[in-house]
Amino acid sequence: MMFHWLADHRRKKILEKDFPAEWRLLLQKHVAHYHYLNNEERFYLEQLIQVFAKEKIFEGCNGLEVTDKIRVVISAEACMLLLGLPHDLYRNFHTIFIYPSTVVVPPARQSMFSTAPLIVQSQTAISGQAFKRGPVILVWDAVKKAARHPELGHNVVYHEFAHILDMLDGHANGVPPLHDKKAYASWAAVCSKEFNSLIKKSQMGKRTFLDPYGATNEAEFFAVATEYFFDKPLKMKKNLSALYDILAGFYNQDTAAREKNHRSK
């Protein structure tokens, strides 16, 4: 209880300051989804950004200097997922490593005490990666492109922070902590059906609405589905309505209605 009181007290102090006007200009210029929000949502997002940007540690890698633009865009994208969720769901990690461009992850080393067969893993080029208690790794080139072009349907920040939400219960299994017990049965039924369908179609070489990378495992399926829920909600609602409804229930956001309203302006 004391920890929560201290956290709330600290956050109230952070929010005593007005949202910086120059930060708002950065949102207007570089985060497309900021324009989709109504005034109430924008105000709340700005509050979330203030707290997130203050509490998290942003570290530039490979010579990248962390600017306000980097800090604000990443904070905005991460907090977009929280607009309908409790604000403290990112409490379990503190550090974000940002690389300027695609980073190659070296193969994992096997412990000298391991009795498991040696598996040689190749190096992997990534645009993002998330660990249960941090850090979150992001590639700035990918972040800034996705923030300005949601029509592409790929957003590394949404993807990696969906993993953070997924791992809140200690496991990356494609099932974040849901709002009530009944929701788990619906989640399992809908997500299992669509996950298995994605696997089958991918194996057969058929075209799929979701990125085939979502067929890797349940955790990646949830992360990919989250990207589409925010970036291509109208198409998702049309093509995968049950999955859209499940995600809308979890995130407590109607992103399809939001996109429709934005397009009608």
N, C-alpha and C positions, 0 to 999 in steps of 0.2 A: 504493500500500500504506500509506503514511504517513497519508493522508487517512482510510482505513478504520480504522486503529488509533486515530487521534484521535477519530473518530466513536464507535467502540465504547467507548473509555475514557470519553468524555463521557456516553454513555448508561448505562454501568454506574454512574456517579456519580449520575445522575438516579434510577436504580432502587434506590439504597441507601435512599431514603426510602420509607416505607410509602405505599400509595395512600390519599389523604385520605378519611376517613370521610364527609365532607360531599359529596365527589364521588360516592361510591358511592350515597348517598341520591338525588342528582340522576339517576344512571343508572336507579335503581329506579323513580323517579317519572316520568321523561320519555323514556326509551328502551325501547320495548316489546320490542325484540329482545334486550335484555340478559337478560330473563327466559327466553328460549328456550335460552340457553347452559347447558352443564353447568359444574361448578365449575372444571374445568381451563381451559375456554374463557374463562370470566369472568376468571380470574386473568391469562391471557395478554392478553386484551383490555385489562384495566386497565394492564398494563405498556406496551402499545402506546399507550394514551391518554396516559400520563405522558410518554413520549418525544415524541409528536406535539405535545401541547399546549405542551411546552417549546421545541421546535425551530421550530415555525411561528409566523409573525407574524399575529395576528388584529387587523384594523383595522375599527372601526365606521365606517359612512358615514351621511351624512344625519342626524347627531345621535345615532346609536345608540351606547350605551355597552356595551362588551364585558364581560360578566359571566362568572363561573365557569360558570353554567348554559349560556351560549352556547358557551363554549370546550369544555366537557365533552361536550355533546350533539353538536356538529360533529365533535369528535375521535373520539367513539365510533362515529358513523356511518361516517366515513371509514375508520377502522381495522377495522371489521367486514369489509370486503372483503379485508383482509390476514391474516385468521385462519389461512388455509392457504397463504399466499404469503410470499416473503421480506419481511422487515420494512422494508427500505430502498427500496421501490419508489416512494415519493413523494419521492425525493431531489432531483428536478429542479426543484422549486418551493418557495417559502418563504412566500408571503403569501396570506392569505385576506381578501378584502373582504366585509364583511357589511352588507347594507342592511336596514332594518326591514321594508319591504314591497316589492312589485313595483317593479322599476327599469326605466326606459325607456332603452334603448341608442340613442344618436344614430346616424344613418346614417354609414357610413365615408366619409371624405373622399378624393377622388381626388387623387393627386399631380399637381402642375403639369407634371411631366416625362412623365407617362403619355401614351402614344399610343393607348391602348385607348379604345373608345367610352365616353362618359359614361353610367353607369348610375345612375339616381336610386333610392336605396333609402329605404324608409319607416322611421320609427322603430319599434323593436320592444320590446315589454314582455317581460321575462324574469324567471325565478325563479332562474336560475343560469347560469354560463358558465365555461368552463375554457380556459386557454391553455397551450401546451406547456411553457413555463418559468414559468408563473404570470402573473398571479395567478389564483386561483379566486375567482369571484364567487358569493355565495349570498344569498338573501333569507330572513331569519330567520323570518318568518311561515310560509313554506313548509317550512322545515327543521323547526320545532318541531311542526307539524301532522303531517308525515309520520313523524317519529320516534315519535309516540304512536299513530299509526293506520296500521300497515302494510297493513291490509286494503284500503286505498284503492289500493294498487299504484303509487303515484307517490312517489318519493323523490329530491329534487333533489341530496342529497349523494351517494347511490349513483350517480346519473346522471353528475354532473360528475367524480367520482373514477374512474368507469369510463373517462371520456375521458382522464384523466391516465394511467391504465394503458395505454390504447390508444396514446397518443402517446409511450410510452417508446422506441419504435424510430424516432421522428422523424416519424411520419405518423399522422394520424387517419383510419384506413381500416377500422376495425372488427375489426382483428386485433391483439390485444395480443401481446407476446412469449410464445410458448408453450413448454412444457417440453421438447419434442423435435421433431425434424423430421417424424416420422410424424403428429404431432398437427395439423400445418398442412393436410394433405390432408383429414382428417376435418372440421376446422373449416370449410374452404372448401366442402366438399360439403354439410354440414348447414346452415350459415348462409346460403349462397347460395340454397338451396332455400326456406328459410323467409323470407328477405328478399324474394325475388321473389314468393312467395305473398302476403306482406303488401302489397306494391306492387299486385299485381293485384286483390286483394280490396278494398283501399282505393279504387282507381280505380273499381271497380264499385259502390262504396257499400255493400259487404257488411260485416257485423259481424265484427270480428276479436278474437282473444284479446289480442294485444299492442296497445298504443296505436298508432294509425296514424301517429303522429309518427315511429315507428321506420322508416317507409318513406321518410323524407327522404333518407337516404344510409346507407352501411354503418356509419359511425361512430355515428350516432344509433340505428341498429338494435342495435348492441352495448350502448349505454348503456341503452336502453329494456329490452332483454332482461335486463340486469343488475338493473334495478329489480324486474322480475317474479320473477327467480330468488331474490331475497332476500325480497321482500314477499308473493308469491303462489306459493311453490314447489310446494305440493301440486297446485294447479290447473295450474301450468305443466307439471309432470311428467305430468299426465293429458292435457292438450291438445297439448303439444309435447314429447314425451318425448325425442326425439333432441336437440333444442336444450337441454333441461334437462341431459342427460347430458354434452354438450359443455361447458357452463358449469360443471357440477359437477367435471369433470376439470380445468378451468383453475383455478377458485378453490379446488379441493381441499376442498370443503365439501359435505356432503349436507344442504342446507337443508330439503328436504322431510321427511327423517327428523327433523330438529330441530323443525320445526313440528308434526309428528305427535306426537312425544314431549311437546311443550309442551301440546298440546290434551288429551292423555290424563291429565294431572296432575289 
